[in-house]
Amino acid sequence: MMRYLLIVLFAFIACTKEIAPKTGLTGKWEHIETYSDIGNGTGTWSPVSAANRTVISFNANNTFDGGAHTRLAPFKRYEVAGPTTIKLATAAGDSSILDYSLETELVISYTCREACRDRFRRIN
């Protein structure tokens, strides 16, 4: 009897599907922090208030939705241009290449006189 119980238990464990966490850019991201530096290297991250949080989406078919994000809203398509760069393009074909890093959160860096970045948290 114990042998049958072990076989059933083993079969149940072997057939249990493990859901892997999402990786890569694909998905929806909520803007949670903004980094600002006046140029002296003492920049800080500031939380984005709940009322001002925006959601951006990188879709599997390389379309992009910048939502209401001030810098990203005009862009409609994206491609990964390198291990730490993405190319975003508008519907009219204008494009911008941005640096990014992706570990547990997504950080996008913009071209500014001083350092400026946004941090996003995956929401799906």
C-alpha positions as CSV (number, residue, x, y, z in Angstrom):
1,M,0.0,0.0,0.0
2,M,2.8,2.4,0.9
3,R,4.4,1.7,-2.5
4,Y,1.3,2.7,-4.4
5,L,1.0,5.9,-2.3
6,L,4.6,6.8,-3.1
7,I,4.0,6.2,-6.9
8,V,0.9,8.3,-6.9
9,L,2.7,11.1,-4.9
10,F,5.7,10.9,-7.3
11,A,3.3,11.1,-10.3
12,F,1.5,14.1,-8.9
13,I,4.8,16.0,-8.2
14,A,6.2,15.1,-11.6
15,C,3.1,16.4,-13.4
16,T,2.8,19.6,-11.5
17,K,3.6,22.5,-13.8
18,E,5.8,25.2,-12.4
19,I,5.1,28.7,-13.6
20,A,8.3,30.5,-14.3
21,P,8.5,34.2,-13.6
22,K,8.4,36.5,-16.6
23,T,11.8,37.7,-17.9
24,G,12.8,40.2,-20.4
25,L,11.1,43.5,-21.3
26,T,7.8,42.0,-22.5
27,G,5.0,43.0,-20.2
28,K,3.5,46.0,-18.3
29,W,5.6,48.2,-16.1
30,E,4.5,50.8,-13.6
31,H,6.7,53.9,-13.1
32,I,7.6,54.0,-9.4
33,E,10.6,56.2,-9.0
34,T,12.5,59.0,-10.8
35,Y,16.2,59.7,-10.5
36,S,17.5,63.3,-10.6
37,D,20.9,64.8,-10.3
38,I,21.9,68.4,-10.7
39,G,25.2,67.4,-12.1
40,N,27.3,67.0,-9.0
41,G,27.0,63.3,-8.6
42,T,24.6,63.5,-5.6
43,G,21.5,62.4,-7.4
44,T,18.7,60.6,-5.6
45,W,15.7,58.4,-6.4
46,S,12.3,60.0,-5.6
47,P,9.1,58.0,-5.4
48,V,6.4,58.8,-7.9
49,S,3.1,59.6,-6.2
50,A,0.2,57.1,-6.7
51,A,-1.7,59.8,-8.7
52,N,1.2,60.3,-11.1
53,R,2.2,56.7,-11.7
54,T,2.0,55.7,-15.4
55,V,2.1,52.3,-17.0
56,I,4.2,51.4,-20.1
57,S,3.9,48.2,-22.1
58,F,6.5,46.3,-24.2
59,N,4.5,43.8,-26.3
60,A,5.8,40.5,-27.8
61,N,5.1,41.8,-31.3
62,N,7.5,44.7,-30.7
63,T,4.8,47.3,-30.3
64,F,5.2,49.7,-27.4
65,D,2.7,51.8,-25.4
66,G,4.2,54.6,-23.4
67,G,0.8,55.4,-21.8
68,A,0.8,58.9,-20.3
69,H,4.5,58.9,-19.5
70,T,5.9,62.3,-20.5
71,R,9.0,61.0,-22.2
72,L,7.8,57.7,-23.6
73,A,4.2,58.4,-24.8
74,P,5.1,59.3,-28.4
75,F,6.8,55.9,-29.1
76,K,4.9,53.1,-30.7
77,R,7.5,50.4,-31.5
78,Y,10.6,49.1,-29.8
79,E,13.5,46.8,-30.5
80,V,16.3,45.6,-28.3
81,A,19.3,47.2,-29.9
82,G,22.0,45.7,-27.6
83,P,22.4,44.1,-24.2
84,T,21.7,47.4,-22.4
85,T,20.0,49.5,-25.1
86,I,16.5,49.7,-26.6
87,K,15.5,51.6,-29.7
88,L,12.1,53.3,-29.5
89,A,10.3,54.6,-32.6
90,T,7.3,56.8,-33.2
91,A,4.6,56.1,-35.8
92,A,6.3,58.7,-38.0
93,G,9.6,56.8,-37.8
94,D,11.5,59.1,-35.5
95,S,13.6,57.1,-33.1
96,S,15.6,57.3,-29.9
97,I,18.1,54.9,-28.4
98,L,17.9,54.6,-24.6
99,D,20.0,52.7,-22.1
100,Y,18.3,50.3,-19.8
101,S,19.0,47.8,-17.1
102,L,16.8,45.0,-16.0
103,E,17.2,43.0,-12.9
104,T,14.2,42.8,-10.6
105,E,13.1,46.3,-11.9
106,L,13.5,48.1,-15.1
107,V,15.5,51.3,-15.2
108,I,15.5,53.5,-18.3
109,S,18.0,56.2,-18.7
110,Y,17.3,59.3,-20.9
111,T,19.6,61.7,-22.7
112,C,19.8,64.7,-20.4
113,R,22.3,67.4,-19.3
114,E,22.4,65.7,-16.0
115,A,21.6,62.1,-15.0
116,C,17.9,61.3,-15.3
117,R,16.3,57.9,-15.1
118,D,13.0,56.2,-14.3
119,R,12.5,53.0,-12.4
120,F,9.6,50.7,-13.3
121,R,8.1,47.6,-11.5
122,R,6.7,44.8,-13.5
123,I,2.9,44.5,-12.9
124,N,2.2,41.4,-15.0
